[in-house]
Amino acid sequence: MNRGRPTPLEWAAAPWVPAGIYGTVICASTLAAAGNYPAGRVALIVLVTLLVYWLAERYSELLGLAGQGPIGRREVLAALTSGWAMIQASVTPLLVLFFARLAGASHAAALDAALAYTVFLLVVLGWLAARRAGLTGWTRWAATSFSGILGLVVVALKAALH
């Protein structure tokens, strides 16, 4: 019996998936621009970059709410936590980066592995978001593909940079 708890698939397709897509694209872009720096430095840059994006987004949302009237503590907390998945989305790509380095991969190869993983993650998150939106058939596949294409564009930009 489920007792009101979400199934694993329902949990994975939660409302935070769009913020996860956004965070994954930012993570991928930062990884692509990282060059040949050590994994620890790259991870710090990724996390600070995502924190800046998160703060800017949350600040904008709070300003919008304040423009509608007084906001309370509950609204502030809801606004701050609603986009946290943007930062959480970088955890697994950074784990791939670190494990690749621990396995003996060069800095460049570890970055490539983490970047390839972000493309895979974008496809999965795109599918989950499309499923949550109720898309079926070719529209679900188109939405899923678009998410993956965002990752592939970042890979192409990396190739153009380096």
Secondary structure, 3 states (H helix, E strand, C coil): CCCCCCCHHHHHCCCCHHHHHHHHHHHHHHHHHCCCCCHHHHHHHHHHHHHHHHHHHHHHHHHHHHCCCCCCHHHHHHHHHHCCHHHHCCHHHHHHHHHHHHCCCCHHHHHHHHHHHHHHHHHHHHHHHHHHCCCCHHHHHHHHHHHHHHHHHHHHHHHHHC
